[in-house]
């Protein structure tokens, strides 16, 4: 006999929902691991060195991390609908742990500078791309699992809390990374990769204990069943104008956000000059921490608001405010 579907009572607070607690703890560990990988790559590629274009390096790492999202977006969504989502998330975290373990084994233990020759940068890009592949598969499964863990009335708060904890984990990763990584010591990168590997390996096991509600939804028509999953997804998107608008807005918002994020390295070099690489690395983490604190503040405000009404007006106001802030950054002489 199949087990009865698990249901969380609507009046159960989020903080008493054990499955949701396991979810955000795992998301936090994954976010920390992703940040450690990014900082390790920046250190190995000598992004704060005088002879390296740090902004280009940072942009390249961002590109190769998010390229799998473009390639695997629809297939990953199809997998999240076809396979048990918690096992997808577990497999992705454990796979990222294996990637970091392989990187850990390739880095010298101690005694040499962390920076590798430029003709070996492709290895770092390959590692980042591999981590991005599993992140691209992980995220649709994570987003689709949240509605199975909390009642509908708590969904917006739950989404905001998951986003917030991911940002908090990244902030912690930046804060810890400035003390963990040293461009002059390869052993610090090896240690950081080992820590990231451990976080992915442990967080992945949490997903095995999630108790989720059974899925629900309208049955597919015969034509929908005959259509291949990518074609079915594209047909749905093209037939719903609001979905197209949301996709366009997401591309616009995150495209502009990463321009600011990637430019942070160049701003540090321009502001602080070609001083000690470790000092520039610390200044870069300070800027990234500031960006993350802004994201965390927004996520906290959305979680406190906890309403699904007037979201369009809120999004429009947020975009206008972000535009003003970017304009201030562009014209600032400080």
C-alpha positions in Angstrom: 0.0 0.0 0.0 1.3 3.4 -0.9 2.0 5.8 2.0 -0.5 8.5 2.6 0.5 11.9 1.2 2.1 14.2 3.7 0.2 17.5 4.4 1.4 20.4 6.5 -1.6 22.0 8.4 -2.2 25.5 7.1 -1.9 27.0 10.6 1.6 25.5 11.3 4.2 28.3 11.4 7.1 28.0 9.0 9.6 27.8 11.8 7.9 24.5 13.0 7.8 23.0 9.6 10.7 20.5 9.8 10.9 19.8 6.1 11.1 23.5 5.3 13.9 23.9 7.9 15.8 21.1 6.3 15.3 22.8 2.9 16.6 26.2 3.9 19.6 24.7 5.7 20.5 22.7 2.6 20.0 25.8 0.4 22.2 27.8 2.8 25.0 25.2 2.7 24.8 25.1 -1.1 25.0 28.9 -1.3 28.0 28.9 0.9 29.6 26.2 -1.3 29.0 28.1 -4.5 30.5 31.2 -3.0 33.6 29.3 -1.9 34.0 27.9 -5.4 33.8 31.4 -6.9 36.4 32.9 -4.5 38.7 29.9 -5.0 38.6 30.4 -8.7 39.2 34.2 -8.4 42.3 33.4 -6.2 43.7 30.7 -8.5 43.3 33.0 -11.6 45.1 35.9 -9.8 42.1 38.3 -10.3 43.6 40.9 -7.9 47.0 40.8 -9.6 48.4 43.8 -11.4 48.8 42.0 -14.7 45.3 40.3 -14.7 42.1 41.9 -15.9 40.1 41.1 -12.8 36.8 42.3 -14.3 37.2 40.1 -17.3 38.1 37.1 -15.1 35.1 37.7 -12.9 32.8 38.1 -15.9 34.1 34.9 -17.4 33.5 33.0 -14.3 29.9 34.4 -14.1 29.4 33.5 -17.7 30.5 29.9 -17.5 28.6 29.4 -14.2 25.3 30.6 -15.7 25.7 29.2 -19.2 24.2 25.9 -18.2 21.1 27.7 -17.0 20.5 28.8 -20.7 21.3 25.3 -22.1 19.5 23.2 -19.4 16.6 25.4 -18.4 13.9 23.5 -20.1 15.4 20.0 -19.7 15.9 20.7 -15.9 12.3 21.8 -15.5 11.2 18.6 -17.3 13.3 16.5 -15.0 11.8 18.3 -12.0 8.3 17.2 -13.2 9.3 13.7 -14.1 11.6 12.5 -11.2 11.4 12.8 -7.4 12.6 16.3 -6.7 14.3 15.7 -3.4 16.4 13.0 -5.0 17.4 15.4 -7.9 18.5 17.9 -5.3 20.5 15.3 -3.4 22.2 14.0 -6.5 23.1 17.6 -7.6 24.7 18.5 -4.3 26.6 15.3 -4.0 27.8 15.7 -7.6 29.0 19.2 -6.8 30.9 17.8 -3.9 32.7 15.4 -6.2 33.6 18.2 -8.6 35.1 20.1 -5.7 36.9 17.0 -4.4 38.5 16.6 -7.8 39.6 20.3 -7.8 40.9 19.8 -4.2 43.1 17.0 -5.4 44.6 19.1 -8.2 45.7 22.1 -6.1 49.1 21.9 -4.4 49.0 21.6 -0.6 51.3 24.4 0.3 54.5 26.3 -0.4 53.6 28.0 -3.7 51.6 31.0 -4.8 48.0 30.3 -5.6 47.9 31.9 -9.1 48.1 29.4 -12.0 49.4 30.3 -15.6 46.9 31.9 -17.9 47.0 29.0 -20.4 45.5 26.8 -17.6 42.5 29.1 -17.0 40.4 26.8 -19.1 40.6 24.2 -16.3 39.0 26.7 -13.8 36.3 27.6 -16.3 35.6 23.9 -16.8 35.2 23.4 -13.1 32.9 26.4 -12.8 30.9 25.2 -15.7 30.5 21.7 -14.1 29.3 23.3 -10.9 26.9 25.5 -12.9 25.4 22.4 -14.6 24.4 20.8 -11.4 23.2 24.2 -10.0 21.0 24.7 -13.1 19.4 21.2 -12.6 19.1 21.9 -8.8 17.3 25.2 -8.9 14.0 24.2 -10.8 13.7 21.2 -8.5 14.2 23.4 -5.4 11.7 26.1 -6.6 9.1 23.4 -7.4 9.5 21.7 -4.1 8.8 24.7 -1.9 5.0 24.7 -2.7 5.0 21.1 -1.6 6.4 21.9 1.8 4.3 24.9 2.9 0.7 25.9 2.6 -0.3 28.4 -0.2 -0.7 31.3 2.3 2.9 30.9 3.4 4.4 30.5 -0.1 5.6 34.1 -0.7 7.2 34.3 2.7 8.8 30.8 2.2 10.2 31.9 -1.2 11.6 35.1 0.3 13.2 33.2 3.2 14.8 30.7 0.9 16.2 33.5 -1.2 17.2 35.4 1.9 19.1 32.4 3.4 20.9 31.9 0.1 22.1 35.5 0.2 23.0 35.2 3.8 25.1 32.1 3.0 26.8 34.0 0.2 27.5 36.8 2.6 29.0 34.4 5.1 31.0 32.9 2.2 32.4 36.3 1.4 33.1 37.1 5.0 34.9 33.8 5.6 36.6 33.9 2.3 38.5 37.0 3.0 40.2 35.2 5.9 40.4 31.8 4.2 41.9 32.7 0.8 45.4 34.2 0.3 46.6 34.8 -3.3 50.2 34.1 -2.1 49.4 30.6 -0.7 47.9 27.8 -2.7 47.3 25.8 0.5 44.6 28.3 1.4 42.7 27.5 -1.8 43.0 23.8 -1.2 41.6 24.2 2.3 38.7 26.3 1.0 37.8 23.8 -1.7 37.8 21.1 1.0 35.4 23.1 3.1 33.1 23.7 0.1 33.2 20.0 -0.7 32.2 19.1 2.8 29.3 21.6 2.8 27.9 20.2 -0.4 28.2 16.6 0.8 26.5 17.2 4.1 23.8 19.5 2.7 22.8 17.0 0.1 22.0 14.3 2.7 19.4 16.6 4.2 17.1 16.3 1.2 16.7 12.6 1.8 14.6 13.5 4.9 12.2 15.9 3.3 8.5 15.0 3.5 6.6 16.6 0.7 3.0 16.7 -0.4 1.9 14.7 -3.4 1.8 16.7 -6.6 -1.4 17.9 -8.1 -2.5 19.6 -11.3 -4.8 19.2 -14.3 -4.3 16.2 -16.5 -2.6 16.7 -19.8 -4.5 16.5 -23.0 -3.6 13.9 -25.6 -1.9 16.5 -27.8 0.2 17.7 -24.8 1.2 14.1 -24.0 2.3 13.6 -27.6 4.4 16.8 -27.7 8.0 16.5 -26.6 8.8 18.2 -23.3 10.8 21.1 -24.8 8.1 21.7 -27.4 5.4 21.6 -24.7 7.3 24.1 -22.5 7.9 26.5 -25.4 4.2 26.2 -26.5 3.1 27.1 -23.0 5.5 30.1 -22.7 4.6 31.5 -26.1 0.9 31.2 -25.3 1.1 33.1 -22.1 2.2 36.7 -22.6 2.8 37.4 -18.9 5.3 34.5 -18.7 7.2 36.1 -21.6 7.2 39.4 -19.8 8.5 37.8 -16.6 11.2 36.0 -18.5 12.2 39.3 -20.2 12.2 41.2 -16.9 14.4 38.5 -15.2 16.9 38.7 -18.1 17.0 42.5 -17.8 17.3 42.6 -14.0 19.9 40.0 -13.6 21.9 41.1 -16.6 22.2 44.6 -15.2 22.9 43.2 -11.7 25.8 41.2 -12.8 27.3 44.1 -14.7 27.6 45.8 -11.3 28.8 42.7 -9.6 31.5 42.0 -12.2 32.6 45.6 -12.2 33.3 45.5 -8.5 36.8 44.0 -9.1 37.7 46.8 -11.5 36.3 49.4 -9.1 38.6 48.0 -6.4 41.7 48.3 -8.6 40.8 51.8 -9.7 40.0 53.0 -6.2 42.9 51.3 -4.3 45.6 51.1 -7.0 48.0 48.3 -7.5 48.7 47.6 -3.9 49.0 44.2 -2.2 46.8 41.6 -3.9 45.5 40.4 -0.6 44.3 43.9 0.3 42.5 44.2 -3.1 40.9 40.8 -2.5 39.6 42.0 0.9 38.2 45.2 -0.6 36.5 43.2 -3.3 34.8 41.0 -0.7 33.7 44.2 1.1 32.0 45.4 -2.0 30.3 42.1 -2.7 29.2 41.9 0.9 27.5 45.3 0.5 25.7 44.1 -2.7 24.5 41.0 -0.8 23.3 43.0 2.2 21.1 45.0 -0.2 19.6 41.7 -1.6 19.1 40.4 1.9 17.2 43.5 3.0 14.9 43.2 0.0 14.2 39.5 0.7 13.5 40.3 4.4 11.0 43.0 3.4 9.2 40.7 1.0 9.0 38.0 3.7 7.6 40.5 6.2 5.0 41.8 3.7 3.8 38.2 2.9 1.2 39.1 0.3 0.6 38.1 -3.2 -1.3 41.2 -4.1 0.0 44.3 -6.0 3.2 42.4 -6.8 3.4 44.2 -10.2 3.5 47.6 -8.5 6.1 46.4 -6.0 8.3 45.0 -8.8 7.9 48.2 -10.8 8.9 50.4 -7.9 11.9 48.2 -7.1 13.1 48.4 -10.7 12.8 52.2 -10.7 14.7 52.4 -7.4 17.4 50.0 -8.8 17.7 52.2 -11.9 18.3 55.3 -9.7 20.9 53.5 -7.7 22.8 52.4 -10.8 22.7 55.9 -12.2 24.2 57.2 -8.9 26.9 54.6 -9.2 27.7 55.6 -12.8 28.0 59.3 -12.0 29.7 59.0 -8.7 33.3 60.3 -8.6 34.0 58.6 -5.3 
